[in-house]
Amino acid sequence: MPAGRHRAAGTRRTPLSRILGAATVGTLALASLAAAVPVGQTASTRSTAELPVPFEGTDAAATLDERAEEVAQRSEAREPVPTPTPTPTAAAAAAAAAEPSVPEPVPAVTGQLWVTSAVNVRSGPSADDERLTTLAWADQVDVTGESADGWTQVIWDERVAWVNSSYLAEEEPIAQEPEDHGVSSAACATSPGIESSLAANAAAAYRAVCAGFPGVASAYGGFRAGDGGDHGSGHALDIMVTGAAGWEIARYLQAHAGELGITYLIFEQQIWMAGAAAGAWTYMADRGSTTANHYDHVHVSTS
């Protein structure tokens, strides 16, 4: 049998991919050889040492199969890329923040109380809280029965608010003329050390209030070194008192403003100028504290 007609027993069949790979490699080798031969010279005229050695077909095909298998294995082993979690956009965050909050329910009204003097309605149980409005003498206000630190919880304008309890009463107040204590010049036993630094009219107001309202004021203040106002010149007096008692003293000083040379009074963040009507108190700008807003004392300035 002619050689090459039949394959010897046990000879392995070459895969088609290797045959195609070998053919491709062989074609590339021949192309390279043709390019290497100068014009007018054939490959046979060159020395064998100058000719490139072509790849052996079966080995090149095997290399291609192994590389393909390696790439496939790497692709299968590659971990999937995690999908990033979407973050809320700025517009979505702004829309969520703009959603109206549900208002807290308003407590039930349990009764009514009467206002005994002009008083501020506050957003909280403190003179430092925001002033919402001012109630006049003999106004009636709804209450909830709750109280805290001398303040009564009320309902004003369909919301929770607070009023100083000392200005509220269970019965309607009856208008009456304030008691006239006269103007006494008797010496005062409370804070006696301040009198020597007071101007004449301030000293007269100090003695008159002390005699007309004995024990009501916890202390008196006067001259303050370095003060650029009336306290610095001895023409001002501070009467340490709060609530309704403070208004009673203020009304007394209004009635005797001419005799005592009073130019103006300040109490509970309101100012009254001498010569104006007794009820002509004007609200002042918030100065930031109970004392600065004159909630714990009546200020008297004199000529």
Wavefront OBJ file of the C-alpha trace (Angstrom):
o trace
v 0.000 0.000 0.000
v 1.500 3.390 -1.004
v 2.806 5.459 1.851
v 0.495 8.264 2.928
v -2.700 6.567 1.664
v -3.683 5.087 5.026
v -3.037 6.249 8.587
v -1.095 3.802 10.697
v -2.972 2.153 13.531
v -2.961 4.241 16.731
v -2.270 7.500 14.912
v -4.192 10.433 16.566
v -6.541 12.508 14.384
v -5.596 16.217 14.372
v -8.467 18.542 15.363
v -9.873 20.775 12.677
v -9.066 23.898 14.705
v -5.423 22.938 14.757
v -5.378 22.329 11.008
v -6.983 25.705 10.338
v -4.574 27.347 12.798
v -1.600 25.669 11.103
v -2.784 26.779 7.679
v -3.107 30.324 8.888
v 0.344 30.300 10.452
v 1.806 28.763 7.289
v 0.200 31.428 5.115
v 1.653 34.156 7.316
v 5.093 32.530 7.136
v 5.016 32.409 3.340
v 3.921 36.021 3.157
v 6.810 37.004 5.405
v 9.225 35.025 3.246
v 8.004 36.680 0.056
v 8.394 40.094 1.591
v 11.945 39.255 2.679
v 13.176 38.343 -0.846
v 14.517 41.357 -2.776
v 13.247 42.187 -6.244
v 14.900 40.007 -8.900
v 15.963 37.362 -6.412
v 14.113 34.159 -5.623
v 14.027 32.352 -2.373
v 16.066 29.496 -3.880
v 19.024 31.793 -4.588
v 19.388 32.732 -0.910
v 21.237 30.657 1.594
v 19.301 28.371 3.827
v 20.539 30.257 6.877
v 18.808 33.450 5.647
v 15.412 31.827 5.295
v 12.958 32.174 8.210
v 12.037 28.967 9.991
v 8.269 28.413 9.723
v 6.182 27.253 12.725
v 5.442 23.585 12.847
v 1.720 23.371 12.087
v 0.476 21.105 14.843
v 2.332 22.933 17.625
v 0.945 26.341 16.560
v -2.621 25.019 16.481
v -2.204 23.513 19.928
v -1.007 26.854 21.252
v -4.089 28.626 19.870
v -6.437 26.036 21.450
v -4.731 26.400 24.835
v -4.918 30.208 24.710
v -8.615 30.098 23.785
v -9.320 27.707 26.645
v -7.370 29.911 29.087
v -9.314 33.037 28.077
v -12.619 31.172 28.453
v -11.634 29.967 31.948
v -10.658 33.493 33.029
v -13.940 34.890 31.722
v -15.959 32.296 33.644
v -13.981 32.882 36.862
v -14.338 36.673 36.756
v -16.577 37.974 39.556
v -19.599 40.033 38.500
v -19.291 43.795 38.962
v -21.709 44.926 41.732
v -24.402 47.370 40.685
v -24.066 50.653 42.667
v -26.960 51.532 44.943
v -28.681 54.661 43.607
v -28.524 57.651 45.920
v -31.424 60.089 46.290
v -31.106 63.132 44.105
v -31.013 66.665 45.507
v -34.460 67.312 44.063
v -35.885 64.259 45.852
v -34.288 65.314 49.150
v -35.654 68.851 48.786
v -39.127 67.514 48.014
v -39.027 65.324 51.133
v -37.934 68.262 53.287
v -40.681 70.457 51.847
v -43.432 68.105 52.945
v -45.539 69.890 55.583
v -45.219 68.524 59.102
v -48.324 67.443 60.941
v -49.121 70.016 63.671
v -49.382 68.783 67.227
v -52.938 68.528 68.521
v -54.126 71.450 70.636
v -55.057 70.494 74.227
v -58.688 70.708 75.235
v -59.899 73.908 76.892
v -60.895 73.331 80.520
v -62.044 76.832 81.452
v -61.462 80.574 81.246
v -59.530 83.086 83.357
v -59.544 86.873 83.471
v -56.578 89.160 82.868
v -55.998 91.534 85.789
v -53.472 93.774 84.013
v -51.891 94.151 80.598
v -49.795 91.030 80.070
v -47.787 89.378 77.317
v -48.694 86.027 75.796
v -45.530 83.958 75.281
v -44.680 80.928 73.160
v -43.240 79.188 76.230
v -43.338 79.416 80.039
v -40.657 82.107 80.328
v -40.306 85.845 79.859
v -37.441 85.055 77.463
v -39.724 83.176 75.049
v -41.225 84.830 71.971
v -43.990 87.358 72.622
v -47.045 86.432 70.548
v -49.445 89.188 71.594
v -50.492 91.308 74.554
v -53.731 90.894 76.491
v -55.416 93.943 77.995
v -56.923 94.380 81.419
v -60.181 92.395 81.844
v -59.586 90.223 78.751
v -60.750 86.619 79.056
v -58.484 83.766 77.950
v -59.002 80.016 77.456
v -56.874 77.774 79.685
v -56.014 74.056 79.586
v -55.423 73.437 83.276
v -51.654 72.999 82.776
v -49.059 75.201 84.505
v -45.269 75.368 84.845
v -42.999 77.513 87.039
v -45.592 80.218 87.673
v -46.937 80.224 84.113
v -50.376 79.132 82.916
v -50.924 77.334 79.627
v -53.536 79.054 77.444
v -54.941 78.626 73.946
v -54.382 81.640 71.748
v -55.015 81.772 68.004
v -55.633 77.984 67.993
v -52.199 77.211 69.427
v -50.594 76.548 72.789
v -49.225 79.639 74.565
v -48.336 80.785 78.088
v -49.236 83.682 80.399
v -47.699 84.665 83.732
v -50.080 83.225 86.333
v -49.916 86.309 88.572
v -51.873 88.257 85.922
v -54.814 85.850 85.796
v -57.848 85.566 88.063
v -60.933 83.371 88.244
v -63.269 86.384 88.546
v -63.633 89.386 86.289
v -61.645 92.336 87.698
v -63.544 95.472 88.699
v -62.115 98.839 87.718
v -61.108 101.007 90.654
v -58.869 103.932 91.374
v -55.411 102.918 92.563
v -54.782 103.534 96.233
v -52.904 106.773 96.787
v -50.154 106.269 99.326
v -49.092 109.908 99.162
v -45.472 110.954 98.886
v -43.518 110.160 102.017
v -39.999 111.317 102.749
v -39.381 108.779 105.507
v -36.043 106.977 105.468
v -36.012 103.530 103.888
v -34.507 100.485 105.585
v -34.196 98.480 102.354
v -30.933 99.077 100.441
v -30.127 102.249 102.433
v -26.597 102.417 101.011
v -27.798 103.640 97.601
v -29.319 106.947 98.751
v -26.070 108.889 99.130
v -25.281 108.460 95.403
v -28.764 109.395 94.134
v -29.776 112.777 92.735
v -32.520 114.613 94.673
v -35.533 113.470 92.610
v -34.329 109.843 92.410
v -33.812 109.838 96.198
v -37.338 111.237 96.689
v -38.836 108.470 94.492
v -36.846 105.861 96.442
v -38.232 107.038 99.807
v -41.793 107.454 98.491
v -42.028 103.943 97.043
v -40.354 102.351 100.061
v -42.823 104.053 102.441
v -45.903 103.472 100.291
v -45.150 99.792 99.572
v -43.230 98.494 102.583
v -41.586 95.132 102.020
v -42.901 94.772 98.449
v -39.597 95.418 96.673
v -36.827 92.941 97.448
v -34.124 95.559 96.813
v -33.404 98.932 95.217
v -30.629 99.929 92.818
v -29.262 103.320 91.829
v -25.889 104.698 90.804
v -23.701 102.581 88.495
v -20.195 103.778 87.729
v -19.402 103.866 84.019
v -23.052 103.764 82.944
v -23.687 106.159 80.061
v -27.359 106.696 80.988
v -29.251 107.991 83.987
v -27.747 105.378 86.300
v -24.299 106.828 85.677
v -25.392 110.273 86.889
v -27.512 109.085 89.836
v -30.794 110.119 88.182
v -32.243 106.582 87.899
v -33.736 104.148 90.385
v -34.394 100.404 89.983
v -37.174 98.852 92.082
v -36.748 95.068 92.199
v -40.284 93.709 91.870
v -42.262 91.513 89.448
v -45.781 90.908 88.206
v -48.871 92.728 89.397
v -47.027 94.390 92.289
v -44.700 96.011 89.782
v -47.623 97.469 87.858
v -49.165 98.783 91.059
v -45.953 100.655 91.872
v -45.688 101.890 88.271
v -49.217 103.338 88.440
v -48.367 105.052 91.712
v -45.288 106.657 90.167
v -47.352 107.794 87.168
v -49.785 109.518 89.493
v -46.928 111.404 91.226
v -44.619 111.878 88.251
v -44.814 115.688 88.492
v -43.972 115.811 92.208
v -41.063 113.402 91.887
v -39.603 114.846 88.674
v -40.060 111.547 86.774
v -39.194 111.668 83.053
v -40.034 108.072 82.111
v -40.726 104.589 83.499
v -39.858 101.137 82.116
v -41.434 97.824 83.145
v -41.869 94.478 81.375
v -40.319 95.675 78.105
v -42.645 98.693 77.944
v -41.877 102.381 78.394
v -44.072 105.257 79.558
v -43.069 108.878 78.997
v -44.124 111.511 81.541
v -46.994 113.651 80.289
v -48.609 110.841 78.259
v -51.861 109.130 79.232
v -51.556 106.580 82.012
v -52.211 103.718 79.607
v -49.812 104.928 76.902
v -47.134 102.283 77.395
v -45.059 101.449 74.303
v -43.273 98.167 73.662
v -39.496 98.223 73.365
v -37.090 96.082 71.348
v -36.047 92.790 72.880
v -32.734 93.182 74.719
v -32.204 89.462 75.256
v -32.797 88.748 78.949
v -35.329 89.102 81.760
v -33.369 91.834 83.511
v -32.438 93.733 80.332
v -36.112 93.716 79.339
v -37.110 94.974 82.819
v -39.281 92.008 83.784
v -37.786 91.805 87.261
v -37.739 95.519 88.144
v -39.360 98.888 87.539
v -36.926 101.459 86.166
v -37.478 105.100 87.138
v -35.626 107.967 85.416
v -35.813 111.441 86.914
v -34.719 114.963 86.006
l 1 2 3 4 5 6 7 8 9 10 11 12 13 14 15 16 17 18 19 20 21 22 23 24 25 26 27 28 29 30 31 32 33 34 35 36 37 38 39 40 41 42 43 44 45 46 47 48 49 50 51 52 53 54 55 56 57 58 59 60 61 62 63 64 65 66 67 68 69 70 71 72 73 74 75 76 77 78 79 80 81 82 83 84 85 86 87 88 89 90 91 92 93 94 95 96 97 98 99 100 101 102 103 104 105 106 107 108 109 110 111 112 113 114 115 116 117 118 119 120 121 122 123 124 125 126 127 128 129 130 131 132 133 134 135 136 137 138 139 140 141 142 143 144 145 146 147 148 149 150 151 152 153 154 155 156 157 158 159 160 161 162 163 164 165 166 167 168 169 170 171 172 173 174 175 176 177 178 179 180 181 182 183 184 185 186 187 188 189 190 191 192 193 194 195 196 197 198 199 200 201 202 203 204 205 206 207 208 209 210 211 212 213 214 215 216 217 218 219 220 221 222 223 224 225 226 227 228 229 230 231 232 233 234 235 236 237 238 239 240 241 242 243 244 245 246 247 248 249 250 251 252 253 254 255 256 257 258 259 260 261 262 263 264 265 266 267 268 269 270 271 272 273 274 275 276 277 278 279 280 281 282 283 284 285 286 287 288 289 290 291 292 293 294 295 296 297 298 299 300 301 302 303
